Amino acid sequence: MITKRRCPHTGVVNFYENAEPLLAVGSVSTGTKPAHYIWRSYLEDRVAGVAGDIAIAEAHLRDAIARAQHPHHVAGHP
């Protein structure tokens, strides 16, 4: 299971696995342009992207984490 916590100082939303609650596996931060949210996976694949909505950025990050944890997983399918 993935949990998230927002840093009160930077506003960055960090994502953690329950097994390692102190080691972030990804994050979503606000970009320099309005309505740009940058998501980054810190797992082996180290994928990243930009979305116009924070909820969409978080969904992309969760999909990237799921793909890294389960390489044969197809987004939207169990």
Backbone as JSON, one array per atom type, in Angstrom:
{
  "sequence": "MITKRRCPHTGVVNFYENAEPLLAVGSVSTGTKPAHYIWRSYLEDRVAGVAGDIAIAEAHLRDAIARAQHPHHVAGHP",
  "N": [[0.84, -1.17, 0.0], [0.45, 2.26, -0.72], [1.25, 5.32, 0.79], [0.79, 8.85, 1.38], [2.35, 11.99, 2.15], [2.32, 15.42, 2.77], [4.85, 17.82, 2.73], [5.13, 20.31, 5.11], [6.75, 22.52, 4.81], [7.82, 22.72, 2.2], [5.76, 22.0, 0.52], [5.8, 19.82, -1.13], [4.52, 16.7, -2.1], [5.12, 13.66, -0.81], [5.48, 10.18, -1.5], [5.12, 7.0, -0.01], [5.98, 3.56, 0.69], [4.32, 1.18, 2.73], [6.05, -0.65, 3.91], [8.48, 0.69, 4.08], [8.35, 3.35, 5.62], [9.79, 5.74, 5.83], [11.28, 6.24, 3.61], [10.97, 7.78, 0.67], [9.22, 6.85, -2.29], [8.46, 8.25, -4.41], [7.35, 11.49, -5.67], [5.29, 14.47, -5.84], [5.36, 17.7, -7.05], [4.9, 21.29, -7.21], [5.23, 22.95, -10.27], [7.18, 25.51, -12.0], [5.59, 26.98, -13.71], [2.22, 28.15, -13.66], [-0.31, 25.86, -12.6], [1.11, 23.52, -13.23], [2.19, 20.39, -12.41], [4.7, 18.4, -11.23], [5.63, 15.09, -11.39], [7.5, 12.44, -9.95], [9.11, 9.32, -9.98], [11.04, 7.48, -7.75], [11.98, 4.98, -7.93], [13.63, 2.12, -9.48], [13.16, 2.53, -12.27], [12.88, 5.27, -12.54], [11.03, 7.2, -13.67], [9.31, 10.16, -14.84], [7.08, 13.01, -15.07], [4.79, 15.58, -16.26], [1.83, 17.19, -15.26], [-1.35, 18.86, -15.6], [-2.97, 18.99, -13.44], [-3.1, 18.31, -9.98], [-4.23, 15.94, -8.98], [-4.24, 14.28, -11.23], [-1.49, 14.12, -11.7], [-0.72, 12.73, -9.38], [-2.06, 10.32, -9.86], [-0.72, 9.4, -12.16], [1.81, 9.01, -11.03], [1.25, 6.99, -9.12], [0.53, 4.92, -10.88], [3.01, 4.57, -12.19], [4.57, 3.69, -10.04], [3.25, 1.29, -9.44], [3.74, -0.12, -11.85], [6.52, -0.38, -11.68], [6.77, -1.95, -9.42], [5.37, -4.22, -10.15], [6.15, -5.48, -12.88], [4.68, -6.68, -15.01], [2.22, -5.69, -14.82], [-0.67, -4.08, -16.05], [-1.84, -0.85, -16.41], [-4.95, 0.01, -14.97], [-5.94, -2.54, -15.01], [-6.48, -5.44, -13.03]],
  "CA": [[0.0, 0.0, 0.0], [1.19, 3.51, -0.83], [0.71, 6.44, 1.54], [1.39, 10.12, 0.97], [2.43, 13.05, 3.15], [2.75, 16.72, 2.24], [5.82, 18.53, 3.57], [4.57, 21.62, 5.43], [7.71, 23.57, 4.48], [8.04, 22.83, 0.75], [4.54, 21.7, -0.22], [6.0, 18.6, -1.92], [3.79, 15.53, -1.62], [5.97, 12.48, -0.92], [4.77, 8.91, -1.46], [5.87, 5.98, 0.71], [5.43, 2.21, 0.84], [4.16, 0.86, 4.16], [7.23, -1.39, 4.38], [9.55, 1.67, 4.3], [7.62, 4.61, 5.79], [10.68, 6.91, 5.88], [12.0, 6.34, 2.34], [10.0, 8.11, -0.38], [9.34, 6.14, -3.57], [8.08, 9.21, -5.43], [6.86, 12.77, -5.17], [4.62, 15.41, -6.73], [5.64, 19.07, -6.64], [4.38, 22.33, -8.09], [6.22, 23.44, -11.22], [7.37, 26.96, -12.04], [4.46, 27.56, -14.43], [0.96, 27.87, -12.97], [-1.04, 24.62, -12.91], [1.98, 22.42, -13.65], [2.59, 19.53, -11.3], [5.76, 17.49, -11.67], [5.67, 13.85, -10.62], [8.76, 11.7, -10.12], [9.27, 8.04, -9.31], [12.42, 7.29, -7.32], [12.31, 3.56, -8.04], [14.67, 1.83, -10.47], [12.88, 3.07, -13.6], [13.04, 6.73, -12.42], [10.22, 7.93, -14.64], [8.76, 11.43, -14.37], [6.21, 13.66, -16.02], [4.13, 16.82, -15.87], [0.38, 17.17, -15.46], [-1.99, 20.14, -15.33], [-3.81, 18.85, -12.25], [-2.35, 17.52, -9.0], [-4.81, 14.59, -8.89], [-3.75, 13.52, -12.38], [-0.07, 13.85, -11.45], [-0.66, 11.66, -8.38], [-2.49, 9.07, -10.51], [0.4, 8.95, -13.01], [2.86, 8.5, -10.15], [0.81, 5.7, -8.58], [0.66, 3.95, -11.98], [4.44, 4.3, -12.39], [5.02, 2.87, -8.91], [2.68, -0.05, -9.64], [4.47, -0.77, -12.94], [7.86, -0.71, -11.2], [6.65, -3.03, -8.44], [4.8, -5.37, -10.83], [6.48, -5.17, -14.27], [3.73, -7.19, -15.99], [0.93, -5.05, -14.52], [-1.17, -3.13, -17.03], [-2.64, 0.15, -15.71], [-6.38, -0.14, -15.14], [-6.31, -3.96, -14.96], [-5.98, -6.06, -11.78]],
  "C": [[0.89, 1.24, 0.0], [0.48, 4.58, 0.01], [1.4, 7.71, 1.07], [1.35, 11.1, 2.13], [2.95, 14.3, 2.48], [3.72, 17.36, 3.23], [5.26, 19.93, 3.85], [5.48, 22.79, 5.04], [7.84, 23.8, 2.98], [6.77, 22.64, -0.07], [4.64, 20.46, -1.09], [5.21, 17.47, -1.27], [4.68, 14.32, -1.88], [5.13, 11.23, -0.74], [5.68, 7.84, -0.88], [5.17, 4.63, 0.64], [5.32, 1.95, 2.34], [5.38, 0.16, 4.74], [8.39, -0.46, 4.71], [8.94, 3.06, 4.46], [8.48, 5.87, 5.84], [11.44, 7.14, 4.58], [11.0, 6.56, 1.21], [10.29, 7.32, -1.65], [8.94, 7.05, -4.73], [7.58, 10.49, -4.82], [6.11, 13.51, -6.27], [4.9, 16.81, -6.18], [5.05, 20.04, -7.64], [5.5, 22.83, -8.97], [6.31, 24.96, -11.18], [6.25, 27.67, -12.79], [3.18, 27.24, -13.66], [0.3, 26.6, -13.49], [-0.17, 23.56, -13.55], [2.44, 21.67, -12.41], [3.55, 18.48, -11.84], [5.74, 16.26, -10.77], [6.94, 13.09, -10.96], [8.7, 10.39, -9.34], [10.75, 7.88, -8.97], [12.84, 5.82, -7.38], [13.28, 3.36, -9.2], [14.42, 2.46, -11.84], [13.02, 4.59, -13.66], [12.29, 7.51, -13.49], [9.66, 9.2, -14.0], [7.85, 12.01, -15.45], [5.6, 14.92, -15.45], [2.65, 16.68, -16.16], [-0.19, 18.54, -15.08], [-2.84, 20.14, -14.08], [-3.08, 17.95, -11.26], [-2.91, 16.1, -8.88], [-4.34, 13.71, -10.04], [-2.28, 13.17, -12.21], [0.09, 12.72, -10.44], [-1.07, 10.33, -8.99], [-1.39, 8.53, -11.41], [1.52, 8.36, -12.15], [2.47, 7.14, -9.58], [0.9, 4.6, -9.64], [2.12, 3.58, -12.2], [4.99, 3.42, -11.27], [4.51, 1.45, -9.06], [3.41, -0.81, -10.74], [5.87, -1.2, -12.48], [7.81, -1.9, -10.23], [6.17, -4.33, -9.09], [4.99, -5.15, -12.33], [5.46, -5.65, -15.31], [2.34, -6.61, -15.78], [0.57, -4.06, -15.62], [-2.08, -2.17, -16.3], [-4.12, -0.06, -16.01], [-6.85, -1.58, -15.13], [-5.72, -4.57, -13.7], [-4.82, -6.99, -12.0]]
}
